Amino acid sequence: MFAPPPVVETEVFARLPEAQDRADQPSEWLRLQQRARKLGSFLEGPSFDRDGNLWVVDLAYGRIFRISPQAEWTLVADYDGEPNGLKIHADGRVFIADHKHGILTLDPATGEVAPHFDRPLLERFKGVNDLFFAENGDLWFTDQGQTGLHDATGRLYRLSPDGKLDAILTNIPSPNGLVMNREETIMFVAVTRDNSVWRAPLLLDGTTSKVGKYLQLSGGGGGPDGMALAEDGSLAVCHAGFGVVWLFSPIGEPIARIQSRTGLLTTNCAWGGPENRDLFITESDTGLILRARLDVPGKRMFSGV
């Protein structure tokens, strides 16, 4: 008989400061995506810089925050956008997947937000969602928009450092979080509305073939969202709407259930803390950053170039 994975409890690492709560302000994204729920923020896109600061985005109100190891918040940017994902390049630039504007960059010193790639062939993306840097500097990102089982036209893109854009996968029903395996021979893509994680083997010419389902989650919740890789190849998968982050072994066996006790929208995660063994999780409906101590360290996500 199959034994359920052990439960790992979380603790609250940081809470959105009351002064930054914008529940009384209009948000077009909340009006359309959350049926006008009164939320003070919608935190997503956690990523650590080399100084141990945690960066997060506020999708609902177009903000970028930096959180110190002492859980002190700094508002770095406040702009007319819908930032959904964030990653930090080896050169220090902050890259943002913005549902409204495409791929943006942010100067961490000045807070200036600038376009990086927004209109391939003069057509805008459906609505980019999350991003990942490969070791060679390639920027991978998902273009989710409003796709789903009713409209399976989401895409997975690769943008090379010289500006060449390739659509690696098309016809995805709601592509979301993404991460490569340790050898960077496989791309995992969270397919939210299919409640699954796809496995895309990468061929020598940079294309993919024989794409299949790596994981099939239960019907509960909204589906898999952000993901992060451990040093041993284990995969952390945020199950938004379920209040859980699952940890799967390299062969797809569930080995831990990281349980939120405060909310259900566990949307994304990143490794950090001492020895890189803490998993930090955005809980978007409560404005909280949760933390769980794990036995295995996370793989550091900086590009090697």
N, C-alpha and C positions, 0 to 999 in steps of 0.2 A: 504494500500500500504506500502511495506517495506521501512523504512527510512534508508539511509546509515549511518554508524557509524560516529561519529564526528572525524575530523582530528586533530591529535596532531603533531605539528611541532617539528623538531629536530634542534639542533645546533651542531656545530663542537666542540667536546671536545679536541681532539688531532689529530695531523697530523704526519705521518711518517717523521722524520727528513730527510732533504735533504742528509745528510751524510750517511744515511742508505738505500738510494734508490739504487737498484741493477738492474735497467732496462737494463743496458749495459752488464750484465753478463748472461751466459747461465743458463737455468733451464730446466731440462728434464721434470719436471712436467708441466711447462708452454708450452713446445713444444708439448706435447701429449694431455694435457687436455684443453688448451686454444689456440690451433692452433698457437703457437709461438708468442702470444701477448707480447708486450714489457711492462711488468708491473714491477714496482720497488719493489713490495711485493704482497703477497696475505694473508691478515690478517684474522685470524679466532680464534675460541676457547677462547673467553673472560671469565675470571674468577677472582674474587677478593680474596685477602688474608685477614687475620685478621687485617692488618695495613691499609687497604683501598687502597692498590696498585692494579691496574688492570694488569693482565697478559694476553698476547695474543701470538699466534703463527704466524709464517710466513710460510705457506705451501710451497710456491714456492722455498724458499731458505734455509729451514731448520734452522730457528731461533726462539728463545724464547725471548720476550721482557717483561720488567716490566715497567709500567707507573705509576708514582706517582700521588697523588691527585692534584698536581700542573701541571700535564700533561708533566712531564719530563720523557724522555725515557732512559732506561738502557738495553743494550744488555746483556742478562744473559747467553745465550748459542747459539752457532753457530756450527752445526754438519751436517753430511751427512745423512739427513733424510727428511721426508715429514710430519711434524706435522700438524694434522688436528683439534684435539680437546684437551682441557686441563681442568683439575679440580684439586683442592687443597684439600688434605685430612686433617682431624683434627690434625694429627701429624706434619703438615707442609710440608710434601712431595708433590711435584708437579707430577701429573700423566699426561702422554701424550698419546693420541691415534695417532700413527704414521702410515700413509698409507703404508710405506715401511718396517717398523720394528716391528709392533705390539704395545703392551702396554709397555711404557717406564716410568722410573721415573727420576726426575731431583732434584738434591740437590740445593735448592735455595741459599745456602751460597757460594758454589763453582762453580755452573753451570755445574757440571758433570752429563751427561746423561748416564743412564744404562738400560739394558734390564730388564723388569719385567715379561712379558709373551709374547712369540713370536711364539712358535711352538707347538700348541696342537697336541698330537699324532704324533709329528715330522713333521707335515704339517703346512705350514705358512697360515695365514689368507688371505682372498681375498684382504683386505685393510681396516683396521679399521678406523672409521670415528669420532665418538664422544663417550663420556662417562659420567657416572652419579654415584654418591655414594649414596647408601641407608643409612638410619640411623644405621643399624646393621653392616655397614662396607662392605657390598657386593658392588663390582664394576660391574656395568652394562655397556655394550658397544655394538655399532653396527659395523658390518662387511659388508661394502658396496661394496668395490672394484669397478668393472665396471658393476655391475648388473643394471637391469632396466626392463622395460616391455618385452624386448626381452629375458631376462635371469633372471627370478625371483628366484634367489638363495642366496640373501643376508640373514644375520642372526642377531639375537639379542642374546647376551651372558650374562651370569652372572658368575662372578669370586668371590668366597668366600674368606675371609681373610686367610683360611687355604690352598688355592690353588686349590680348586675344581672348575672345569669349567663345566657349563651346557649350552647347546644350547636351549634357551627357545622358540625361534621362528625361523623357517627356511622358505625358499621360499618367501622372501620379495623382491619386485622389487625396490631396492635402499634405504635401511634403512639409516637414517641420524641422526638428533638430537633426543634426548630422555630425558624424565623427568617423574617422578612419581607424582601422585596427593598427596595432603597433608597427607592423611592417609596411603599412600604407599600401597594401595590395587589395584592400576591400573598403568600400564606403558603406556605412550603415546609415539609413535614412528612416527617421520616425515618420510614419504615414498615419497622421492623426485620425482621420475619419474612417480609415480602414482598421483602426485599432491594432496596428501591426508595425513591426520594424522590418524594413527590407534590407537585403544583403546584395550589394552590387560589386561583383568582382571586377577589378580594374586590369585591363589587358595592357600589353607592352606598348601599344600605340596610343594609350590614354583613353580608349573607349571602354565600354563595358558590354558584357554578354551574360546570358544565363542568370539574370536577376531573379531572386526568389525571396520568399518570406523567411526571415531569420527567427522572428518571434511573433506569436499571435496572442495578444492580451485578451482578457475577458471583456464582455460587453459593457461592463460598468465604466462610469466616468466618461470624460471627453476623449481620451485616447493618449498615446505616447506623445510627449512634447520634447523638451530638451534632453540631451544625453551627454555623458562624459565617460572617458575611458580610464580605467585603472592601469597601473604599471604592469600588472600581470595579465592584461588583456580582458579583464572583466568589464562589463558594460553596465553603467548606471543609467536607468531609463526613468524619467519623470512621468508619472501617470497623472496627468491633469484631470481634475474632477473626481479623483479617487483618493487624494490625500496621501499618496505613497510614492516613494522612489524605489524601484526594484533594482537589485543588483544581480546580474546574470553572469555565469562563468563564461569563459571563451567558447564553450560548446553550447551555450544557450540554456544552461540549467539554472533555475532560480536559487540563489544562495543567501539572499538577505532581503527582508522587507523593511525598508526604512520608513518609519511611520510618523506622519505629522499628527499632532493631537490638537491643533488649533484651527485648521482650515483644510479645504479640499483641493485648492488650485495650486498644487505643487508643479510649477511650470518649467523650471530649468535648474541646473546645478553646475557647480564647478569645484574642483579640488583646491585646497589651500591649507593654511595653518601650519603648525609645526610638523616638519617632515612630510608635508603635503598629504597628510592622512585624514584631514577633515573634509567632509563633503558639505558644501554650503548650498542651500536650496532657497530659491525664491518662492514664496507663498503669496500669490498675486492678489487674492481676495482679502488679505489681512494686512498687507504692507509689512510683512515680516521677512527676515532672513533667518532661516533655520540652519542648525549645524548638527552633524552627526559624526562621531568618531568611529573610524573603520580600521580594520587590521591592515589593509593593503593601501599603499600610497597611490595617488593619482598620477597619470602621465601628464607631464607639463606640456602645455599647449602652444608654446611660442614657435613661430617659424624659425628654422635654423639658418636663414639667409640674412 
